Amino acid sequence: MSRIIRHDATGPALIEIGDKVVAVCQCGLSRNKPFCDGSHRATKDESPGVVYAYDAEQKRVSVDDLFPSPGSKRFAPPGSH
């Protein structure tokens, strides 16, 4: 089962453990969770106020493109195809 989970962070949490600093993923895109692998760089040019979804290859799409709202030009009522 898939889920859409909202993450607002665009960088890792840095946690000091003794004399080491560990970067923990907060963007949700890391393939090495819970650790940061730098995947948050894909979020650098996101537009404020837009919700995005990323696929396994980190291709980004606007959630409105996936689930257009009734007021959207991309909305097609059921049975209109």
Secondary structure, DSSP 8 states (H G I E B T S, - for coil): ---------SS-EEEEETTEEEEE--SS--SSTTB--SGGGGGTT--TT--EEE-TT--EEEHHHHS--TTSTT---TT--
